[in-house]
Amino acid sequence: MRTAVADGGRRVSVHLADQGQQALIVALSHQPAHEVANGTVLPELTRLGAVSCGTDTAEDGRRVWAVLDL
């Protein structure tokens, strides 16, 4: 979430979904044209228990996502 907030936009969206025994959490910055997050974000998510995680950018802003076992 800090990565999306650091993009400096006026809003951040957080989306949640579940499937089976896992939850998907996505934070979207709504600020286009930002570089992919620095190298500390994904290891931190893994340390916090993410089964998988990633980050990318698109026209609608930076996305940071993580899948967690429930």
C-alpha positions as CSV (number, residue, x, y, z in Angstrom):
1,M,0.0,0.0,0.0
2,R,2.8,2.4,0.8
3,T,4.1,2.0,-2.7
4,A,0.8,3.0,-4.3
5,V,0.4,6.0,-1.8
6,A,4.0,7.1,-2.6
7,D,2.9,7.8,-6.2
8,G,1.3,11.0,-4.9
9,G,-2.2,10.6,-6.2
10,R,-5.4,11.8,-4.5
11,R,-6.7,8.3,-4.1
12,V,-5.7,4.6,-3.8
13,S,-8.0,1.7,-4.4
14,V,-7.7,-1.6,-2.6
15,H,-9.4,-4.6,-4.1
16,L,-10.0,-7.9,-2.3
17,A,-11.0,-11.3,-3.8
18,D,-11.0,-14.8,-2.5
19,Q,-10.9,-18.2,-4.1
20,G,-10.6,-21.5,-2.3
21,Q,-8.4,-20.9,0.7
22,Q,-6.6,-17.8,-0.7
23,A,-7.1,-14.1,-0.8
24,L,-5.9,-11.7,-3.5
25,I,-5.2,-8.1,-2.4
26,V,-4.5,-5.4,-5.0
27,A,-3.6,-1.8,-4.4
28,L,-3.9,0.6,-7.3
29,S,-2.4,4.1,-7.3
30,H,-4.4,5.7,-10.1
31,Q,-1.3,7.6,-11.1
32,P,-0.1,6.6,-14.6
33,A,3.5,6.7,-15.9
34,H,5.3,5.6,-12.8
35,E,8.1,3.1,-12.9
36,V,7.7,-0.4,-11.4
37,A,8.1,-0.4,-7.6
38,N,11.6,-0.5,-6.1
39,G,13.1,-3.8,-5.2
40,T,12.2,-3.8,-1.5
41,V,8.4,-4.1,-1.9
42,L,8.1,-7.8,-3.1
43,P,10.6,-9.2,-0.6
44,E,8.7,-7.4,2.2
45,L,5.4,-8.9,1.0
46,T,6.9,-12.4,0.9
47,R,8.3,-11.9,4.4
48,L,4.8,-11.0,5.5
49,G,3.5,-14.3,4.2
50,A,2.5,-13.7,0.6
51,V,2.4,-17.0,-1.4
52,S,2.9,-14.9,-4.6
53,C,3.1,-11.2,-5.3
54,G,4.0,-8.7,-8.0
55,T,3.8,-5.2,-9.3
56,D,3.3,-3.6,-12.6
57,T,2.2,-0.3,-14.2
58,A,-0.6,0.4,-16.7
59,E,-2.6,3.4,-17.9
60,D,-4.7,3.3,-14.8
61,G,-1.6,3.4,-12.5
62,R,0.7,1.2,-10.5
63,R,-0.7,-2.1,-9.2
64,V,0.8,-4.0,-6.3
65,W,-0.7,-7.4,-5.6
66,A,-0.3,-10.3,-3.2
67,V,-1.9,-13.7,-2.7
68,L,-2.2,-14.9,0.8
69,D,-3.3,-18.3,2.2
70,L,-6.3,-18.0,4.5
